[in-house]
Amino acid sequence: MFLPFHHRAQRWALLVAHRRAGKTVAALNDQISRALYFDTLVEPRFAYIAPFYSQAKRIAWSYLRRYAGAAASKVYESELTIKIRHNGALISLFGADNPDSFRGQYFDGVVLDEYGNMKPSIWSEVLLPTLLDRRGWATFIGTPNGPNHFRDLYHEALKSPERWFVDILPVSSTGLIPEEELDEMRRLMLPEEYEQEMECSFEASTRGAFYAAETKKATAEGRLGLFPADPTLPLHFVFDIGFRDDCAMGAFQERPDGVTLVEAHAENMRAAPYWIDRINQTCIQHNCSRGQVWLPHDAAAKTYATGISTIEQFVAAGIRPRPVPNLDKQDGISAARYIFQYMWFNEPLTDKFWLALKSYHRTWDEDKKAFTNGDVHDWSSHYADMFRYLALSARFPTARRNSSDIIILKEPTDLIVPVSHPFSLNDLWEAQRGRSDRIQ
């Protein structure tokens, strides 16, 4: 089961495995083996890191002494370190709760166990620099525990198979736990808990996700895939603006069978001129004319730095944006759930957006056994707010076609596809306001 992991050639490794699969034992033995055969540089050092020092001692120390004891010349009990006899390699246990313990050290290889329970900075700011001058390797192991940096690293690693070894081991593929025990776990655990802990699902663990059912259905229906921009259609834009927080931009096209989100992007610390240029560059990239630009209602507020609003900066650049209807957030989420059936997503340029929709959630209160009313404001909420604004702005057909009904035309044609009259929620909003004006 772990042989592909032990035989890997990549410098970086990421191993996702279910509970009681033996990933800690596998990672420690891999580290011991690499320490035993290390002959590149003098005084090699290796580290096993758990989220807490006490956890490293409790979980890994007995394994390390058992499997490396025959090759050890010294065992430093107080420092949780062993020294390999023939080359002097040191293997030490650490806790991520004490980052200062790594300062001034170097390592030839590290294992980060349950990386999702550590602060992400422990890798990027502390451990990575300790590996650079000796070209050390790193292994990340764990079980999914929600939409966090371990999940993000997993999806990023999948994009670089030449640099990353990635393996995911759900219980349904390992067969390590008897079926009667799994049946008992299914009876005692919530479905999403079982999917997370035993089937290694990063998404199922997001309890309270607003769009869980919608994203699952869209994937099953084939509406997440390769759907590039159509050069014959205008490219529309919708924003959730922010400065210190992320600003999220969505580029979409209104088609006979629904609305395609062609591209989604988010950055922070970017002013309006950057996003104006981004609109123009995106249109050039997709060879499309610019359509309508939608901004949230707070884009009309003037900033202290410039004395002018975001809308005024867009107008000065030759873009006349329209304001997104100022609808209550919960109503907007309901609207987004409704229009999901009409949405198509161009996966190569919307992958982070897609993860954000799966992550966008409410908090579960275990004491009250209920979800909180509001959403959790994190990295995913900016993408989710942008999508909510899209739901209030884009024009959708009154009937949706199935993915199997789509005809891809390889040559220009005069074929006209009859569709029902499209509408937007903004149209309904304006119509309702018009009726109210006439009544008055």
Secondary structure, DSSP 8 states (H G I E B T S, - for coil): --HHHHT---SEEEEEE-TTS-HHHHHHHHHHHHHHT--SSSS-EEEEEESSHHHHHHHHHHHHHHHHGGGEEEEEGGGTEEEETTT--EEEEEETT-GGGGTT---SEEEEETGGGS-THIIIIIIHHHHHTTT-EEEEEE---SSSHHHHHHHHHHT-TTTEEEEEE-HHHH--S-HHHHHHHHHHS-HHHHHHHTT--TTTT-TTBTTHHHHHHHHHTT-EE-----TTS-EEEEEE--SSS-EEEEEEEEETTEEEEEEEEEESS--HHHHHHHHHHHHHHHT--EEEEEE-GGGGSB-TTTSSBHHHHHHHTT---EE-----HHHHHHHHHHHGGGEEEEGGGTHHHHHHHHH-BEEEETTTTEEEEEE--SHHHHHHHHHHHHHHHSEE-SS---GGG----SS-----------EEHHHHHHHHHHHHHHH-
